């Protein structure tokens, strides 16, 4: 997190934003059935998924995530882009630690 803050030019604010999110999501704000996990992998992109659709925020070195493009991907017959990102997500998820553990 320290290095990412340096890379994006935001210093320690990246760490503080993560601590703040962990604080709030460690409370009762998490909906029933939802699970949050923490990981130590290099963040190449942020993946948000629902059913057969993904939003992929591709991270660009030296740029805040909010300045990088977001791809809206849908599973299509014969396509493998959604599957590629799902495998990446699952690998990170499987190696992550549930929040509060």
N, C-alpha and C positions, 0 to 999 in steps of 0.2 A: 504494500500500500504506500509506503514511503516513496519508493521509486516511481510508482505511477503518478503520485502527486507532483513529483519533480518533473516527470516527462510531460505532464499536462500543464505545467506552469501554475499549479494551484497550491503548491506547498503542502502544509499539514492539514489544510481544509478537507482534503480527501479522507484522511484518517478520521477526522472529527465527524464527517458525514456518515461514515460507516459505523462509528461508535453510536451515533445518534439513532441510526436505523436499527441497530442491534438492541439498543435500549428499548425502543418503542415496540419492536416486534417480539421482544422477550416478555412483554406484558400480555394482557388479554386482547390485544388488537388483532391477533391472528384468527381468522375465521375457522370454525370447526372443520376438521378434515384437511386443513392446509399444513404443510410442513416447510420449514426453512432450514437450509443447511449452509454451512460455511466451508469454503474451500481455499486452497493456497495456490491454485493453478494460475498461470499467466492468463490474463483476460484479453483474449483476441476479439471477442464480441460478446454482447449480451443477447440471450435468446429468451423470447417470451412465446409460449406455445399454448394453443387451444385447439383441440380436435386435430384436424388436418391442416392447420394454418400456423405459420410462424412469423413473428416479427424478429428480425435479426439486426441489431444495432452494431454495425461493423466499426471497430475502433481504429482510429487513424493515429499513428504515433505522433505524440506532441500536441494532440488536439483533445479538448474535453469531449466526452462521449456525446454530449448534446449538439456538438458541431459536426458529428459524423453521420453518414447516411443510414437510414433504416430501410431494410428490404422487407417487403411483405411477400412471403412465399406460401404457395398452396401446393399440396400434393397433387400431382397429375400422373396419369398412367404412363409408365415408361420413364418417368423422370426420377432422378436420384438426389436432387439438391436438398429436399426436405429431409430425406433419410440421412444424408451426410451430417446435417446440423443436429438431427435427433441423436445420432451416435455420439457426437461430441458432447451434447448435453448429458446423456446417460452416463458417459464415462466420468465426467466431472461430478455428477450427482452421486454416483456409486462410491467415489473416493472422498466425498465430503462428509463432514461431521454434523449431525443434527444440532440445531441451535439449542443450547441449554445442556448439552452432554458434557 
